[in-house]
Amino acid sequence: VELDRPNNRAWAKVRLAPPELPSLTTDQQSGRQLEGGWVWQGDKSGVNAMLSSRHYTQGPIDQTSSVASVDLQRRLTGRWAIHGGSGVSIFENAGQAASRINSLTLPVGTSFSGRYAGASLDYQFSRETTGDLGGHLVRVNLNGSAGGFRLSASGERQTQAPTARR
């Protein structure tokens, strides 16, 4: 199902494939897939929301993953804008009792867009259930153009980043 209007787009997809259904490709496994989203852009505000959930069962594999996010934007002036939102993800392997991983992200930021130069500053807090401390991410982007040339630079610093464990 899809809705496409000026400044407003929404979609939803559902795929159900029973385990008995033959499949040759690895990206079309048997199970359930749900996807949906909504993008709206007004004169000064915008919304970008997304939801995805997948459950696969094949032999000993029984996994569920779900991701949801929303980002809200607001143009303060012709050149300045701010944004903020939230993201949640869940991964679970039914074959392993302690395999559930939840994560939460909370991004905020601001940007400046001029005719020849621009900059953005973003901060994101993230938390994973398997860790005790929250992570922090700061990202800076700078760009400029003159005489047919374009130059951009970016940098980021992240603390308490989730890592794979043995």
C-alpha positions as CSV (number, residue, x, y, z in Angstrom):
1,V,0.0,0.0,0.0
2,E,1.4,3.4,-0.9
3,L,0.2,7.0,-0.7
4,D,2.1,9.6,-2.7
5,R,0.8,13.2,-2.5
6,P,2.7,16.5,-2.8
7,N,4.7,16.9,0.5
8,N,3.2,13.7,1.9
9,R,4.2,10.1,1.3
10,A,3.3,7.0,3.3
11,W,3.8,3.3,2.6
12,A,3.2,-0.1,4.2
13,K,4.5,-3.5,3.0
14,V,3.6,-7.0,4.4
15,R,5.2,-10.2,3.3
16,L,4.3,-13.6,4.8
17,A,6.1,-16.7,3.6
18,P,5.4,-20.0,5.4
19,P,8.4,-22.3,6.0
20,E,7.1,-24.8,3.4
21,L,7.4,-22.2,0.6
22,P,10.5,-23.0,-1.5
23,S,13.0,-20.2,-1.7
24,L,16.3,-20.0,-3.6
25,T,17.5,-16.6,-2.5
26,T,18.9,-15.7,0.9
27,D,17.1,-12.3,1.1
28,Q,13.6,-13.8,0.8
29,Q,13.6,-16.2,3.7
30,S,10.5,-17.7,5.1
31,G,8.8,-15.7,7.9
32,R,7.2,-12.3,8.3
33,Q,8.3,-8.9,7.1
34,L,6.5,-5.7,7.9
35,E,7.7,-2.3,6.7
36,G,6.1,1.1,6.8
37,G,6.9,4.8,6.8
38,W,5.6,8.3,6.6
39,V,7.4,11.3,5.2
40,W,5.7,14.7,5.4
41,Q,7.3,18.1,4.4
42,G,5.6,21.3,5.2
43,D,6.8,24.9,4.6
44,K,8.8,25.0,7.9
45,S,8.4,21.5,9.4
46,G,8.9,17.9,8.4
47,V,8.5,14.4,9.8
48,N,10.3,11.2,8.7
49,A,9.0,8.1,10.5
50,M,9.9,4.5,9.7
51,L,9.0,1.0,11.1
52,S,10.5,-2.3,10.1
53,S,9.9,-5.7,11.7
54,R,11.2,-9.1,10.5
55,H,10.7,-12.6,11.9
56,Y,12.5,-15.5,10.3
57,T,12.2,-19.2,11.1
58,Q,14.3,-21.7,9.2
59,G,15.4,-24.9,10.8
60,P,17.1,-24.0,14.1
61,I,17.1,-20.3,13.3
62,D,14.3,-18.3,14.9
63,Q,15.1,-14.6,14.9
64,T,13.1,-11.4,15.3
65,S,14.4,-7.9,14.6
66,S,12.4,-4.6,14.8
67,V,13.5,-1.0,14.2
68,A,11.5,2.2,14.5
69,S,12.6,5.8,14.2
70,V,11.1,9.2,13.9
71,D,12.9,12.4,13.0
72,L,11.3,15.9,13.3
73,Q,12.7,18.9,11.5
74,R,11.9,22.6,11.9
75,R,13.3,25.4,9.7
76,L,13.8,28.4,12.0
77,T,14.8,30.8,9.3
78,G,15.7,30.6,5.7
79,R,19.2,29.3,6.6
80,W,18.9,27.7,10.1
81,A,17.1,24.5,10.9
82,I,16.9,22.1,13.9
83,H,16.0,18.4,14.2
84,G,15.4,15.8,16.8
85,G,13.9,12.4,17.1
86,S,14.2,8.9,18.5
87,G,15.1,5.4,17.4
88,V,14.4,2.0,19.0
89,S,15.7,-1.4,17.9
90,I,15.2,-4.9,19.2
91,F,16.9,-8.1,18.1
92,E,16.1,-11.5,19.6
93,N,17.1,-15.0,18.8
94,A,14.6,-17.4,20.3
95,G,17.1,-20.2,20.4
96,Q,19.3,-18.4,22.9
97,A,17.6,-17.2,26.1
98,A,19.9,-14.3,26.8
99,S,20.2,-13.1,23.2
100,R,17.7,-10.1,23.3
101,I,19.4,-6.8,22.6
102,N,17.5,-3.5,22.9
103,S,18.9,-0.2,21.8
104,L,17.6,3.4,22.0
105,T,19.0,6.5,20.3
106,L,18.0,10.1,20.8
107,P,19.5,12.4,18.1
108,V,19.3,16.3,18.1
109,G,21.1,18.8,15.8
110,T,21.2,22.1,14.0
111,S,22.3,23.1,10.6
112,F,23.1,26.3,8.7
113,S,22.7,26.4,4.9
114,G,24.1,29.5,3.1
115,R,24.6,30.1,-0.6
116,Y,28.4,29.3,-0.5
117,A,28.8,27.6,2.9
118,G,27.1,25.3,5.3
119,A,27.6,23.6,8.6
120,S,25.8,21.1,10.8
121,L,26.3,20.0,14.4
122,D,24.6,16.8,15.6
123,Y,24.6,15.0,19.0
124,Q,23.2,11.6,19.7
125,F,22.7,9.7,22.9
126,S,22.4,5.9,22.6
127,R,21.8,3.2,25.1
128,E,22.0,-0.6,24.7
129,T,20.5,-3.0,27.2
130,T,23.6,-5.1,27.5
131,G,25.7,-2.1,28.6
132,D,25.4,0.0,31.7
133,L,26.5,3.3,30.2
134,G,25.0,5.4,27.5
135,G,27.0,6.3,24.5
136,H,27.5,9.8,23.1
137,L,28.2,10.9,19.6
138,V,29.1,14.3,18.4
139,R,29.4,15.0,14.6
140,V,30.4,18.2,12.8
141,N,30.1,18.8,9.0
142,L,31.4,21.8,7.2
143,N,31.1,22.6,3.5
144,G,31.8,25.4,1.1
145,S,32.0,26.2,-2.6
146,A,33.6,28.8,-4.8
147,G,34.5,29.0,-8.5
148,G,33.2,25.6,-9.4
149,F,35.0,23.8,-6.5
150,R,33.3,22.2,-3.5
151,L,35.0,21.4,-0.3
152,S,33.6,19.4,2.6
153,A,35.0,18.2,5.9
154,S,33.5,16.2,8.7
155,G,34.5,14.9,12.1
156,E,32.9,12.8,14.8
157,R,33.6,11.6,18.3
158,Q,31.9,8.7,19.9
159,T,32.1,7.3,23.4
160,Q,30.8,4.0,24.9
161,A,30.2,2.7,21.4
162,P,28.6,-0.8,21.3
163,T,31.2,-3.4,20.3
164,A,31.1,-7.1,19.5
165,R,32.0,-9.4,22.5
166,R,33.5,-12.8,22.4
